[in-house]
Amino acid sequence: MKRWQLAIAGVGLLAVLAAGCGPPGTPTYPVSGTVTWNGKPVEKGYINFEPVEENETPNGGKIINGEFSFEATAGEKRVKIHADRQITEKDPVMGIAERRPYIPAKFNSETTLREEITPEGENQFDFDLTGEEIVPSVD
């Protein structure tokens, strides 16, 4: 497995494990919304709401057909959105295809996206991302 594939797998695992996590007794609230990339729903991906305060646990979940829904703790969050696409046909021996991320770093590792989750709020967030796609290169 290549380094970038491990990174994507790690982010996905973190999102699944972190969903709804927090210190015991920390209340969580429903969070939902949509994610589009250049006007089209993100088919599959992960969204993470990471606390601005470093001593808190991040929360996140899967993006499926442009929609997400999970539980998160209240507070100001950095939002990181990850998605990848299949760039090769399935290998007949291994049965898997190579995938590459296509959403630029300004929406994930270098995110500028911020949202506030509140106990009283609707906590509905819609992200209409636009930009140039990361151009996949096959090694």
N, C-alpha and C positions, 0 to 999 in steps of 0.2 A: 504494500500500500504506500502511496506517495505521501509526502509531508502534508500537502494541502488537503488530501482526502482524510487524513487523520485529524486535521484541524476541524474540518466540517463535521466529522463523526463526533468529535469531542464536544463541539458546540451543541449538537443535537442532544447528546447524552446529558450535558449540563442543563439544557432547557427542560428535558423530561424529568430529571431528578430534582431540579429546583422548583418546579411548578408547585405552588402552594406551600413551599417550605419557609420556615422562619423559626425563631426561637419559640419554645413551647409557650402557648398562651398568646402569641402574637396574632391578632385578628387579621384575616385576609378578606378581600372584597372582590366581587366579580369584575373582571376586565374583559372587554371584547372590542372587536373592530374589524377593519378591513385593511388590506395591503395591496396596492397596485404598483406595477412597474411599467412606466411609459403607457399608462392608460389601460393596461390589461391586468387582471387578477394574478397575483403570484400563486402558481399552482400548488407548490409544496415548498416549505421553508420553515424557519424557526424565528421567533421573535422573543427577545429577552428584555425585561425591564430591570435594569441594574440600579440599585440605590446610589444616589450621589454621595450619601454618607457611607463610607467604605466598610463600616462595621455591621452592615446588614446583609441579609441573604438575597441574591437576585431571584426573580420569578420569571417564568416564561412558558411558552407553549408552542405547539405546532401551528403553522399556517397551512390551511387546506382550502384550495379553491378560492384564495384571496381572503379568507376569514380566519380569525383566531378567537379563542375564549379560554380563560383560565382564571385562577385566583391569585391575587397579589397583595402585598402589604401596602399600607398607605405611605405617601411621601413623594418627594421629587425623584424622578427616575431618568436615567440615560436609556434610550431605546436603541437596541441593536437588532437589525434585520438581516437574516442570512437566507440565501436561496442558491440552488445550483441547478444545472441542466445537464442532460445526457449529451455528450459530444461525439461519441463513437457508437457503432453498432455493438450489440452484445457479443462478447467473445464466445465462440462456440464451445470452447473447452471449459472456461471458468464460469460461463453463464452470467457474467456481469458486464456492464458498459461503463466506460469512463465518464465521470461527471466533473464539471467545473463550476465554481461560483460565477455569477454574472452581475450581482449587485455590488457597486463600488464601495470602497472602504469608508467613504463619508457617511454611509448608512449602517455600518457595523463597527469594525475595529477602530475607526476614527470618527465615530458618530457625533453629530451635532444635534441630533433629535433629543428632545426633552419633553416629558409629560408629568403631570401631577395626579397621583391617585389619591382620592379622598374617600372617607367613610360615607359621606352623604351624597357624593356625586354619582352621575350616570356611569362614569369611567368607560365611555365609548370613544375609541380613538381610531381615526381613519388616516392612513398614511398613503398619500399619492406621490410615490417616488418617481422622479424623472432623471434622465441623464444618459450618458453614454455607457453602454454595456461593457463589462470587462471582456476583452477579446480573448477567447480561449486559444491557447497554443498547445498543440499536441507534441509531447516530447519525443 
